[in-house]
């Protein structure tokens, strides 16, 4: 049935986002564009000065946007018509209602007192005996980003924005710019957090300085993780290229022929599936074992050693960068620091042993991938040439096993480099910091929450493959003066 005509009234209201309003609108009810939550109904528009109303709303809009919760349906009764409403729940709404009454009272406007305040969005007016078109409304969030002054047919929306919001955002951005770091998802999230904290501490005279410092810190973290990723991408490409050079198609063909002969498979016959996976893995390992006798295998080991050295050097530089940020020391030249730290790696014979261990893991990983590919191909009845092509794709493409191994080796080396620096500087307590991205798992969060850790008792990083968490601690920067400009 038709809704009452309120076009001559005035109110202060919140309007849901258009997409949500379309979802809430019911057939025969209020149009989606008219759905709203009344904060204060002021009665006849002729009795309220529109400019005064809009001035009050502009003042009240000096607050952050907020999210309320749709909390189900209710049917209001007691009038000429019943009203089916969506209930809206939020402590922010209660605060807004209280501030609204105060702002209106200060301007000599008193609202009608016929009802208490139950935040709701009216959906449809019904005859007293008319069934409701809905019997359930799922709970979901509803975001309010503007406060509206409605005076008759005139509606003015004032965006919700705390006065400190823009200032704090600029302060954070200034700090981030000073760091020279990239704009990442972590930085964006940190900015929103910093702005929220600033709006809650507007009376703190140091809040903007703290916001600038947080921007610098997050920018430094972003730069740290970006540099790590760039190093890992570069060394992964190098190791992959050298690995591909090791593999000749003739060797792949010989391996396939031996496997097919061993299993008694011919072009016209289907494969005997008995023991095929074990045989395929054995064939893959036998072929890769031959590579160890080739001169190029040593070149791959050298490339892995260089990757591990770069990881350790980056970890040392990261440790100093973190300490410098904590001490508010500016001027770290990352390139000078990395070159110096990397040169120190030339004296570490242990890196050769590390490279040998990681190379063994890499070969095992490639063997597993190759064995699975050969087994699947045999089970699917691939021809000799098709099997050779499939094996070549594993051995001469960008191997997942190679990338996985180099990434893990360099991340481990970076954490070892940072830890070695902290131990050499006599650090007693150490923090673990997560990367703040989608790869952060529960174990990483637990490790960060447990900080600070006593050196020696802390979890060994990385906690898992692709982990980007790192150690952090305060150290004296006196030994690293040459790294600063």
ROZA-968157 format. One line per field, with one value per residue (C-alpha): x, y, z; chain. Coordinates in steps of 0.2 Angstrom, whole numbers, plus 5000, padded with zeros to 4 digits. Example, Ala and Ser with C-alpha at 12.3 -4.5 7.8 and 13.67 -1.06 7.14 Angstrom:
2
east [5062 / 5068]
north [4978 / 4995]
up [5039 / 5036]
ch [A / A]
This chain:
485
east [5000 / 5006 / 5018 / 5013 / 5019 / 5033 / 5038 / 5034 / 5044 / 5062 / 5075 / 5093 / 5096 / 5109 / 5106 / 5114 / 5125 / 5114 / 5119 / 5113 / 5097 / 5093 / 5095 / 5084 / 5070 / 5054 / 5040 / 5027 / 5038 / 5048 / 5059 / 5078 / 5083 / 5071 / 5077 / 5086 / 5089 / 5082 / 5093 / 5081 / 5064 / 5061 / 5043 / 5036 / 5049 / 5040 / 5044 / 5063 / 5076 / 5084 / 5101 / 5101 / 5098 / 5111 / 5124 / 5120 / 5123 / 5139 / 5145 / 5139 / 5148 / 5165 / 5167 / 5174 / 5163 / 5156 / 5149 / 5133 / 5125 / 5108 / 5101 / 5085 / 5067 / 5054 / 5036 / 5031 / 5012 / 5001 / 4997 / 4985 / 4997 / 5010 / 5028 / 5041 / 5058 / 5076 / 5084 / 5101 / 5113 / 5129 / 5136 / 5141 / 5123 / 5119 / 5133 / 5127 / 5110 / 5116 / 5127 / 5113 / 5100 / 5114 / 5118 / 5099 / 5096 / 5110 / 5102 / 5085 / 5077 / 5068 / 5063 / 5046 / 5046 / 5032 / 5044 / 5060 / 5075 / 5076 / 5088 / 5079 / 5076 / 5058 / 5055 / 5036 / 5020 / 5006 / 4988 / 4985 / 4980 / 4992 / 5006 / 5024 / 5033 / 5048 / 5050 / 5069 / 5083 / 5101 / 5113 / 5126 / 5136 / 5130 / 5142 / 5138 / 5149 / 5138 / 5125 / 5110 / 5100 / 5083 / 5072 / 5056 / 5061 / 5078 / 5092 / 5110 / 5123 / 5138 / 5152 / 5158 / 5176 / 5185 / 5194 / 5210 / 5207 / 5215 / 5229 / 5234 / 5234 / 5245 / 5257 / 5258 / 5261 / 5275 / 5283 / 5281 / 5289 / 5304 / 5307 / 5308 / 5298 / 5285 / 5266 / 5261 / 5245 / 5253 / 5257 / 5239 / 5232 / 5245 / 5239 / 5221 / 5226 / 5237 / 5223 / 5211 / 5223 / 5226 / 5207 / 5206 / 5220 / 5217 / 5222 / 5239 / 5251 / 5263 / 5251 / 5256 / 5274 / 5270 / 5260 / 5274 / 5286 / 5274 / 5273 / 5292 / 5293 / 5280 / 5289 / 5305 / 5297 / 5290 / 5307 / 5315 / 5303 / 5304 / 5323 / 5322 / 5310 / 5320 / 5336 / 5326 / 5319 / 5336 / 5345 / 5331 / 5332 / 5351 / 5350 / 5336 / 5345 / 5361 / 5350 / 5342 / 5359 / 5364 / 5350 / 5351 / 5337 / 5347 / 5349 / 5330 / 5327 / 5338 / 5330 / 5313 / 5319 / 5326 / 5310 / 5299 / 5311 / 5311 / 5292 / 5290 / 5281 / 5280 / 5272 / 5256 / 5254 / 5246 / 5257 / 5258 / 5253 / 5261 / 5276 / 5276 / 5277 / 5292 / 5301 / 5298 / 5305 / 5320 / 5323 / 5322 / 5334 / 5346 / 5346 / 5349 / 5363 / 5373 / 5371 / 5382 / 5397 / 5395 / 5405 / 5390 / 5384 / 5398 / 5392 / 5374 / 5382 / 5392 / 5376 / 5367 / 5381 / 5380 / 5361 / 5364 / 5378 / 5366 / 5352 / 5364 / 5370 / 5352 / 5348 / 5362 / 5357 / 5339 / 5344 / 5354 / 5340 / 5327 / 5339 / 5342 / 5323 / 5320 / 5334 / 5327 / 5343 / 5342 / 5353 / 5356 / 5363 / 5356 / 5367 / 5383 / 5378 / 5373 / 5390 / 5400 / 5390 / 5391 / 5410 / 5411 / 5403 / 5418 / 5427 / 5413 / 5418 / 5402 / 5392 / 5399 / 5392 / 5376 / 5375 / 5379 / 5364 / 5352 / 5358 / 5354 / 5336 / 5334 / 5339 / 5327 / 5313 / 5316 / 5317 / 5300 / 5292 / 5300 / 5295 / 5277 / 5277 / 5284 / 5272 / 5257 / 5262 / 5265 / 5248 / 5240 / 5248 / 5259 / 5270 / 5289 / 5290 / 5276 / 5285 / 5301 / 5292 / 5283 / 5300 / 5309 / 5295 / 5300 / 5319 / 5321 / 5307 / 5306 / 5306 / 5295 / 5307 / 5321 / 5312 / 5305 / 5323 / 5331 / 5317 / 5318 / 5337 / 5339 / 5325 / 5334 / 5350 / 5343 / 5336 / 5353 / 5362 / 5351 / 5353 / 5372 / 5373 / 5362 / 5373 / 5389 / 5382 / 5377 / 5358 / 5349 / 5331 / 5324 / 5307 / 5299 / 5289 / 5277 / 5276 / 5258 / 5253 / 5242 / 5256 / 5256 / 5250 / 5244 / 5262 / 5269 / 5256 / 5260 / 5279 / 5276 / 5264 / 5277 / 5290 / 5302 / 5311 / 5327 / 5341 / 5343 / 5325 / 5316 / 5308 / 5321 / 5315 / 5309 / 5294 / 5288 / 5292 / 5288 / 5289 / 5293 / 5294 / 5310 / 5320 / 5321 / 5331 / 5340 / 5359 / 5372 / 5375 / 5393 / 5400 / 5390 / 5394 / 5401 / 5384 / 5376 / 5377]
north [5000 / 5018 / 5025 / 5041 / 5057 / 5065 / 5077 / 5093 / 5087 / 5088 / 5077 / 5072 / 5055 / 5042 / 5034 / 5017 / 5014 / 5013 / 4994 / 4989 / 5000 / 4990 / 4974 / 4981 / 4988 / 4977 / 4977 / 4989 / 4997 / 5013 / 5016 / 5011 / 5030 / 5034 / 5021 / 5029 / 5029 / 5044 / 5051 / 5065 / 5069 / 5088 / 5089 / 5101 / 5109 / 5126 / 5127 / 5124 / 5136 / 5125 / 5135 / 5131 / 5113 / 5112 / 5121 / 5108 / 5093 / 5101 / 5102 / 5084 / 5077 / 5081 / 5062 / 5047 / 5036 / 5021 / 5004 / 4998 / 4981 / 4976 / 4966 / 4959 / 4964 / 4971 / 4976 / 4993 / 4993 / 5006 / 5018 / 5019 / 5007 / 4995 / 4998 / 4984 / 4990 / 4984 / 4986 / 4995 / 4993 / 5002 / 5012 / 5025 / 5028 / 5031 / 5043 / 5052 / 5053 / 5061 / 5074 / 5078 / 5082 / 5093 / 5102 / 5105 / 5111 / 5124 / 5131 / 5132 / 5117 / 5104 / 5088 / 5080 / 5068 / 5056 / 5041 / 5035 / 5031 / 5014 / 5015 / 5007 / 5009 / 5008 / 4996 / 4996 / 5002 / 4989 / 4987 / 4981 / 4964 / 4963 / 4950 / 4955 / 4952 / 4947 / 4935 / 4936 / 4948 / 4941 / 4951 / 4961 / 4977 / 4994 / 5008 / 5026 / 5039 / 5054 / 5063 / 5071 / 5086 / 5084 / 5099 / 5096 / 5090 / 5097 / 5085 / 5090 / 5076 / 5081 / 5068 / 5061 / 5066 / 5069 / 5086 / 5077 / 5064 / 5074 / 5081 / 5064 / 5057 / 5070 / 5068 / 5049 / 5052 / 5064 / 5051 / 5038 / 5049 / 5052 / 5034 / 5032 / 5016 / 5010 / 5011 / 4993 / 4986 / 4985 / 5004 / 5008 / 4998 / 5006 / 5023 / 5020 / 5013 / 5029 / 5040 / 5032 / 5033 / 5051 / 5055 / 5047 / 5057 / 5074 / 5082 / 5074 / 5088 / 5074 / 5064 / 5072 / 5068 / 5051 / 5049 / 5055 / 5043 / 5029 / 5034 / 5033 / 5016 / 5008 / 5015 / 5008 / 4991 / 4992 / 4996 / 4982 / 4969 / 4976 / 4975 / 4957 / 4952 / 4961 / 4951 / 4935 / 4938 / 4942 / 4927 / 4915 / 4920 / 4917 / 4900 / 4895 / 4900 / 4891 / 4875 / 4875 / 4876 / 4859 / 4849 / 4843 / 4835 / 4820 / 4816 / 4818 / 4807 / 4793 / 4794 / 4792 / 4777 / 4769 / 4771 / 4764 / 4750 / 4746 / 4746 / 4736 / 4750 / 4752 / 4765 / 4754 / 4747 / 4756 / 4757 / 4744 / 4755 / 4743 / 4752 / 4765 / 4780 / 4772 / 4768 / 4786 / 4794 / 4783 / 4787 / 4805 / 4804 / 4794 / 4807 / 4821 / 4812 / 4812 / 4831 / 4832 / 4827 / 4841 / 4857 / 4867 / 4860 / 4869 / 4885 / 4882 / 4879 / 4896 / 4905 / 4897 / 4902 / 4920 / 4920 / 4915 / 4928 / 4941 / 4935 / 4936 / 4954 / 4960 / 4953 / 4963 / 4979 / 4976 / 4974 / 4991 / 4999 / 4994 / 5000 / 5016 / 5019 / 5015 / 5028 / 5041 / 5040 / 5046 / 5044 / 5026 / 5022 / 5005 / 5002 / 5006 / 4996 / 4981 / 4982 / 4982 / 4968 / 4957 / 4960 / 4953 / 4937 / 4933 / 4927 / 4915 / 4897 / 4890 / 4898 / 4884 / 4871 / 4880 / 4881 / 4862 / 4858 / 4869 / 4862 / 4845 / 4850 / 4859 / 4843 / 4833 / 4845 / 4844 / 4825 / 4825 / 4836 / 4827 / 4810 / 4815 / 4821 / 4806 / 4795 / 4805 / 4804 / 4785 / 4782 / 4793 / 4784 / 4798 / 4794 / 4794 / 4811 / 4818 / 4811 / 4820 / 4836 / 4835 / 4831 / 4845 / 4858 / 4853 / 4853 / 4868 / 4879 / 4891 / 4877 / 4879 / 4868 / 4880 / 4896 / 4888 / 4883 / 4899 / 4909 / 4898 / 4898 / 4917 / 4920 / 4909 / 4917 / 4935 / 4929 / 4921 / 4937 / 4948 / 4936 / 4935 / 4954 / 4955 / 4942 / 4951 / 4967 / 4959 / 4960 / 4952 / 4954 / 4953 / 4956 / 4946 / 4957 / 4950 / 4957 / 4962 / 4953 / 4939 / 4926 / 4930 / 4914 / 4910 / 4904 / 4921 / 4931 / 4921 / 4924 / 4942 / 4943 / 4934 / 4948 / 4952 / 4936 / 4932 / 4929 / 4910 / 4907 / 4915 / 4904 / 4901 / 4911 / 4908 / 4899 / 4891 / 4893 / 4910 / 4917 / 4936 / 4939 / 4946 / 4950 / 4967 / 4974 / 4990 / 4990 / 5004 / 5012 / 5017 / 5002 / 5006 / 5025 / 5022 / 5016 / 5033 / 5049]
up [5000 / 4998 / 5010 / 5020 / 5012 / 5023 / 5009 / 5020 / 5035 / 5039 / 5047 / 5050 / 5042 / 5036 / 5019 / 5015 / 5000 / 4984 / 4981 / 4999 / 4997 / 4981 / 4991 / 5005 / 4995 / 4994 / 4981 / 4985 / 4999 / 4999 / 4984 / 4986 / 4985 / 4999 / 5012 / 5027 / 5045 / 5054 / 5067 / 5072 / 5065 / 5067 / 5061 / 5048 / 5037 / 5038 / 5057 / 5055 / 5047 / 5033 / 5034 / 5053 / 5050 / 5037 / 5048 / 5062 / 5050 / 5044 / 5062 / 5066 / 5051 / 5058 / 5063 / 5055 / 5044 / 5053 / 5050 / 5059 / 5058 / 5051 / 5065 / 5058 / 5055 / 5066 / 5064 / 5072 / 5077 / 5086 / 5072 / 5057 / 5048 / 5053 / 5047 / 5043 / 5047 / 5046 / 5063 / 5063 / 5078 / 5082 / 5097 / 5084 / 5081 / 5099 / 5100 / 5084 / 5091 / 5107 / 5098 / 5087 / 5101 / 5109 / 5092 / 5089 / 5107 / 5105 / 5090 / 5098 / 5089 / 5100 / 5091 / 5094 / 5109 / 5104 / 5102 / 5109 / 5098 / 5090 / 5075 / 5060 / 5041 / 5036 / 5022 / 5019 / 5027 / 5029 / 5033 / 5051 / 5045 / 5030 / 5030 / 5029 / 5013 / 5022 / 5037 / 5039 / 5036 / 5037 / 5047 / 5037 / 5039 / 5033 / 5031 / 5033 / 5025 / 5025 / 5036 / 5027 / 5031 / 5023 / 5023 / 5013 / 4996 / 4998 / 5004 / 5007 / 5011 / 5021 / 5020 / 5037 / 5040 / 5056 / 5056 / 5061 / 5047 / 5032 / 5043 / 5050 / 5032 / 5026 / 5041 / 5038 / 5019 / 5023 / 5034 / 5021 / 5008 / 5018 / 5019 / 5000 / 5002 / 4989 / 4992 / 4997 / 5004 / 5021 / 5020 / 5015 / 5030 / 5042 / 5036 / 5040 / 5057 / 5060 / 5055 / 5066 / 5081 / 5077 / 5077 / 5094 / 5102 / 5095 / 5112 / 5112 / 5106 / 5099 / 5089 / 5072 / 5076 / 5080 / 5064 / 5054 / 5063 / 5059 / 5041 / 5040 / 5049 / 5037 / 5022 / 5029 / 5031 / 5013 / 5006 / 5016 / 5009 / 4992 / 4991 / 4998 / 4984 / 4971 / 4977 / 4977 / 4960 / 4952 / 4960 / 4956 / 4937 / 4938 / 4945 / 4934 / 4918 / 4924 / 4928 / 4911 / 4903 / 4911 / 4903 / 4886 / 4876 / 4871 / 4890 / 4892 / 4878 / 4885 / 4901 / 4894 / 4883 / 4898 / 4908 / 4894 / 4891 / 4910 / 4911 / 4895 / 4886 / 4867 / 4856 / 4853 / 4871 / 4886 / 4901 / 4915 / 4930 / 4942 / 4951 / 4938 / 4950 / 4959 / 4943 / 4936 / 4951 / 4951 / 4933 / 4936 / 4951 / 4940 / 4927 / 4938 / 4947 / 4931 / 4931 / 4946 / 4936 / 4923 / 4924 / 4924 / 4940 / 4949 / 4941 / 4948 / 4965 / 4964 / 4959 / 4974 / 4985 / 4979 / 4982 / 5000 / 5002 / 4995 / 5007 / 5022 / 5017 / 5015 / 5032 / 5040 / 5031 / 5036 / 5054 / 5054 / 5045 / 5058 / 5072 / 5063 / 5061 / 5080 / 5084 / 5072 / 5063 / 5044 / 5030 / 5028 / 5010 / 5007 / 4992 / 5001 / 5016 / 5005 / 4996 / 5012 / 5020 / 5004 / 5003 / 5021 / 5015 / 5004 / 5020 / 5025 / 5019 / 5027 / 5013 / 5002 / 5013 / 5014 / 4995 / 4994 / 5005 / 4996 / 4980 / 4986 / 4991 / 4974 / 4965 / 4975 / 4972 / 4953 / 4954 / 4963 / 4950 / 4935 / 4943 / 4945 / 4927 / 4920 / 4930 / 4924 / 4906 / 4907 / 4915 / 4902 / 4888 / 4881 / 4866 / 4868 / 4860 / 4871 / 4886 / 4881 / 4878 / 4895 / 4904 / 4895 / 4901 / 4919 / 4916 / 4905 / 4910 / 4925 / 4938 / 4953 / 4963 / 4959 / 4963 / 4979 / 4984 / 4980 / 4989 / 5005 / 5005 / 5003 / 5016 / 5028 / 5025 / 5028 / 5045 / 5049 / 5044 / 5055 / 5069 / 5067 / 5068 / 5083 / 5092 / 5087 / 5095 / 5111 / 5109 / 5123 / 5117 / 5099 / 5091 / 5077 / 5064 / 5052 / 5034 / 5036 / 5020 / 5014 / 5018 / 5037 / 5045 / 5063 / 5068 / 5062 / 5072 / 5087 / 5085 / 5083 / 5098 / 5109 / 5106 / 5114 / 5114 / 5123 / 5110 / 5109 / 5114 / 5099 / 5085 / 5071 / 5056 / 5043 / 5051 / 5034 / 5015 / 5008 / 5026 / 5026 / 5044 / 5051 / 5067 / 5074 / 5088 / 5094 / 5091 / 5092 / 5075 / 5079 / 5070 / 5054 / 5052 / 5035 / 5029 / 5032 / 5022]
ch [A / A / A / A / A / A / A / A / A / A / A / A / A / A / A / A / A / A / A / A / A / A / A / A / A / A / A / A / A / A / A / A / A / A / A / A / A / A / A / A / A / A / A / A / A / A / A / A / A / A / A / A / A / A / A / A / A / A / A / A / A / A / A / A / A / A / A / A / A / A / A / A / A / A / A / A / A / A / A / A / A / A / A / A / A / A / A / A / A / A / A / A / A / A / A / A / A / A / A / A / A / A / A / A / A / A / A / A / A / A / A / A / A / A / A / A / A / A / A / A / A / A / A / A / A / A / A / A / A / A / A / A / A / A / A / A / A / A / A / A / A / A / A / A / A / A / A / A / A / A / A / A / A / A / A / A / A / A / A / A / A / A / A / A / A / A / A / A / A / A / A / A / A / A / A / A / A / A / A / A / A / A / A / A / A / A / A / A / A / A / A / A / A / A / A / A / A / A / A / A / A / A / A / A / A / A / A / A / A / A / A / A / A / A / A / A / A / A / A / A / A / A / A / A / A / A / A / A / A / A / A / A / A / A / A / A / A / A / A / A / A / A / A / A / A / A / A / A / A / A / A / A / A / A / A / A / A / A / A / A / A / A / A / A / A / A / A / A / A / A / A / A / A / A / A / A / A / A / A / A / A / A / A / A / A / A / A / A / A / A / A / A / A / A / A / A / A / A / A / A / A / A / A / A / A / A / A / A / A / A / A / A / A / A / A / A / A / A / A / A / A / A / A / A / A / A / A / A / A / A / A / A / A / A / A / A / A / A / A / A / A / A / A / A / A / A / A / A / A / A / A / A / A / A / A / A / A / A / A / A / A / A / A / A / A / A / A / A / A / A / A / A / A / A / A / A / A / A / A / A / A / A / A / A / A / A / A / A / A / A / A / A / A / A / A / A / A / A / A / A / A / A / A / A / A / A / A / A / A / A / A / A / A / A / A / A / A / A / A / A / A / A / A / A / A / A / A / A / A / A / A / A / A / A / A / A / A / A / A / A / A / A / A / A / A / A / A / A / A / A / A / A / A / A / A / A / A / A / A / A / A / A / A / A / A / A / A / A / A / A / A / A / A / A / A / A / A / A / A / A / A / A / A / A / A]
